[in-house]
Amino acid sequence: MIDLSFLANKRIAVLGLGRSGYNAARSLMAGKAAVMAWDDDAKRRETCAAGGMPIADPAGLDWSKMDMLVLSPGIPHRFPAPHPVAQAARDAGVPIVSDVELLARAQPDATFIGITGTNGKSTTTSLIGHILESAGCKVAVGGNLGTPALTLPALGADGVYVLEMSSYQLEITPSPVFDVALLLNISPDHLDRHGGMTGYIAAKRAIFHGARTAIVGIDDEHSRAIRAALAQGDGVKTIPVSGIDAAPGGVYVEAGQLIDDLAGRAERVADLGQARALPGAHNGQNAAAAYAAVRAIDLGRESAARGILTFPGLAHRQELIATIRGVRYINDSKATNADATARALGCYENIYWIAGGVAKEGGIDSLAPVHSRIAHAFLIGAAAEPFGRTLANRVPTTQSGDLATAVRQAHAMAQQSSNKPAVVLLSPACASFDQFDNFEARGEAFRTLVLGLNGGAEPHRGGAAA
């Protein structure tokens, strides 16, 4: 637990008692702050109160006497409509902050690496952590990835925090936090929470506030524009990275080789064909960004390259669950938008694709260029019917309804495919909330269903699909 005693006796409200909010409240209590905690869920309030947490209805607070509001990132504070508590705090001029803000204030001497982007940030965050840990560095990994910031260990001046940052978190982290800041890519997502694309881009760009090194993906138009603007400014070193094109002065992938051009010498440093947990051009960009980040804090080239090649991959990100009679079963449940799914579909052929859930804005219209890779689509959840209309006369489809049915149907059809090798791919292009609590629960359900096929498939050992 991070020491927050510098906030002793401060009057601090905590809104939202999920993982980040709960641990923020606990850390503040341990630091002797006067905590007033609240969650709109009555059962969660009761559980926290039973554990000794001071619960206070924010409607009764005198905000003129409050010092801070710690807000869980899932709670809107501007769009589409601010939570009444956030609005009351803003009206009173009370700072609204995240748990990451508190970590940064508590550990000012540590090095901070921040990673954001619409897609790829979890893989890149974990990859950076793996590289640094493999090299013997003192490192802690968390943030939006799943480990709340204030549960990380205190690292001090010789430690490195590697934090995945969502657009929600960045909006409520006002201080300059990151020594090295990464923006991987931008495509439309969460637009309702940011008042449109302009607000979403602004939230992502906030990661560069105060950074000494800015690492920017140049494989999409929005990110290229941000990189160009940063390069014209003073005081920040800007490094371009790409998975598909040359990036002079940066790091990029060419013919499967990771190229280090940081010193203008375009040197090959790793054969990404050997990085089995990082398939596809998008993972090439992730590898390039991770390499640039660790080089920015002076890790050697050999250690950086070795860490990339030994990365084991992440659950729910193109994770190979099993191979049954030549058919691979791949869990890409983390693909909650069409752009992420396009990246997965682009890695395979003869795909028996399971998709659906709660669709994001734009649906799956953008997937037309990869339709030829799909042998059959099995559609589930709330998006099943609209996805079926989009795919009509383009891709054969089955309205499966739920994941269990889709896995059974996809398995039967893939096993009969005369065009081998076949792939059964869960890459939903949707949020999970119609049928599952989160993408992790959806991915675990897929894993259980696959391993239960034909009396029990043998699980794959060793990371992502290749």
C-alpha positions, 0 to 999 in steps of 0.5 A, spaced: 500 500 500 502 506 498 503 511 503 499 517 503 500 520 509 502 527 506 494 528 505 493 527 513 487 531 516 485 533 509 478 532 507 477 527 501 471 524 498 471 518 494 466 516 489 466 509 486 468 503 491 470 498 485 477 496 485 481 503 484 476 507 489 476 502 494 483 501 495 484 509 494 479 510 500 483 504 504 490 508 502 487 514 504 485 512 511 491 509 512 494 515 511 490 519 516 486 523 511 478 524 513 475 520 508 468 520 506 466 514 501 460 513 497 458 508 491 451 508 488 450 501 489 447 500 496 450 493 497 457 495 495 456 501 501 454 496 506 460 491 504 465 497 505 461 499 511 462 493 514 469 493 513 470 499 517 470 504 511 466 511 513 460 511 508 457 518 507 452 521 503 455 526 498 449 530 498 450 532 505 457 534 504 459 541 505 463 542 498 466 548 500 470 545 506 472 539 502 480 538 499 479 533 494 474 528 490 477 521 488 473 519 482 473 512 479 474 513 472 468 509 470 464 515 473 462 520 468 464 527 470 463 531 464 459 527 458 454 525 457 452 528 463 456 529 469 455 525 476 451 530 481 457 529 486 462 530 480 458 536 478 458 539 486 465 538 487 467 542 480 462 547 482 465 548 489 472 548 485 474 542 489 480 538 485 477 531 481 483 526 481 484 519 480 488 514 484 494 515 479 494 522 481 495 520 488 501 515 486 504 520 482 504 525 488 506 520 493 512 517 489 515 523 486 522 520 485 520 514 481 520 514 473 513 513 470 512 510 463 505 511 461 501 508 455 495 509 452 491 508 445 485 505 443 488 498 442 494 495 444 495 498 450 494 492 455 499 488 451 504 494 450 504 495 458 505 488 460 511 487 454 514 493 457 514 491 464 516 484 462 522 487 458 524 491 464 523 485 469 527 480 465 533 485 465 533 486 473 529 492 473 525 494 479 518 495 476 511 495 478 505 494 472 498 497 473 493 502 472 487 500 467 491 494 466 487 491 472 492 492 478 490 499 482 495 504 482 495 505 490 496 497 491 503 497 487 509 497 492 513 503 493 519 503 489 522 510 490 528 513 486 530 507 482 524 504 481 519 504 474 512 504 474 509 502 468 501 504 467 496 503 462 492 509 462 485 510 459 482 516 456 477 516 463 483 516 467 487 521 463 482 526 464 482 526 472 490 526 472 491 533 472 499 533 474 505 532 469 506 524 471 509 521 466 517 521 464 516 517 458 509 517 455 506 513 449 500 514 444 499 507 440 493 509 436 487 513 436 480 510 433 473 512 435 471 509 442 468 512 448 465 518 444 459 519 448 464 520 454 468 525 451 463 529 447 465 527 441 472 525 437 475 532 439 474 530 446 477 523 446 483 525 442 484 531 447 484 526 453 489 521 449 493 527 448 493 529 455 498 523 457 504 528 454 503 533 459 510 534 462 513 528 459 520 528 457 519 523 451 513 522 447 513 516 443 507 516 438 504 511 433 504 513 426 500 508 423 493 512 423 491 519 421 490 522 428 496 520 431 500 522 426 497 529 427 499 529 434 506 527 433 507 532 428 504 537 433 509 535 438 515 535 434 514 542 433 514 544 440 520 545 445 522 540 451 520 534 449 523 528 445 518 525 440 520 518 437 515 515 432 514 508 432 510 504 426 508 496 425 507 497 417 512 503 415 519 506 416 519 511 421 525 515 421 528 517 427 524 512 431 523 504 431 519 500 426 518 494 423 520 492 416 519 485 413 518 482 420 525 485 423 524 490 428 529 496 426 532 501 431 533 508 427 533 512 434 541 514 432 539 514 424 543 508 423 537 503 421 539 497 425 536 490 425 535 488 433 530 483 433 526 478 428 519 478 430 517 472 427 521 469 433 516 473 438 510 468 438 506 472 442 506 478 438 503 476 431 500 481 426 502 488 424 499 491 430 503 487 435 509 490 431 507 497 433 506 494 440 513 491 440 516 498 437 513 502 442 515 498 448 522 497 445 523 505 444 520 506 451 525 502 455 531 505 450 528 512 453 530 510 460 537 507 458 536 500 457 540 496 453 538 494 446 540 487 447 536 487 453 530 490 450 530 485 444 531 479 448 525 481 453 520 482 446 522 475 444 521 472 451 514 475 452 509 470 454 503 474 451 496 476 455 490 472 456 484 474 452 489 478 447 489 473 441 490 467 446 491 460 443 487 456 448 487 449 444 488 446 438 484 440 436 485 436 430 489 442 426 483 447 428 486 453 433 481 456 438 483 463 439 481 467 445 481 475 443 475 477 448 479 483 449 477 486 442 471 490 444 471 494 438 471 493 430 478 496 430 481 491 435 477 485 431 480 487 424 487 486 427 486 479 429 482 478 423 488 480 419 492 475 422 489 468 420 485 465 414 479 460 414 476 464 420 470 461 424 469 468 427 464 469 433 462 476 434 457 480 438 455 483 444 454 490 445 456 494 439 460 500 439 459 506 435 460 505 427 458 497 428 463 493 424 462 496 417 470 498 417 471 490 417 469 489 409 477 489 407 478 482 411 471 479 410 475 474 405 478 471 411 472 469 414 469 462 412 463 463 417 460 468 422 457 466 429 453 472 432 451 473 439 448 478 444 445 484 442 449 486 436 447 479 433 441 482 428 445 488 426 451 485 425 447 480 421 445 485 416 451 488 415 454 481 413 449 479 409 451 477 402 458 478 404 459 473 409 455 466 411 452 467 418 449 464 423 445 467 429 447 463 435 445 467 440 449 466 446 457 464 446 456 456 448 451 455 442 456 459 438 462 455 440 459 448 439 456 451 432 463 454 430 467 447 432 462 443 428 463 447 422 471 448 423 472 441 424 469 439 417 472 444 413 476 442 407 480 448 407 485 447 413 488 450 417 482 453 420 481 457 426 475 458 431 476 466 433 472 469 439 474 476 437 467 480 439 468 487 436 463 489 442 463 490 449 460 484 453 455 487 458 449 484 455 451 477 457 458 477 461 460 482 467 466 484 463 471 481 457 475 477 462 469 473 464 467 472 457 474 470 455 474 465 461 467 462 459 470 461 452 476 458 455 472 453 459 467 451 453 473 450 448 476 445 453 470 442 454 469 440 447 470 433 445 471 430 452 476 435 453 481 439 449 488 439 451 490 446 453 495 450 449 501 452 453 506 458 452 502 464 450 498 467 444 497 464 438 502 465 432 
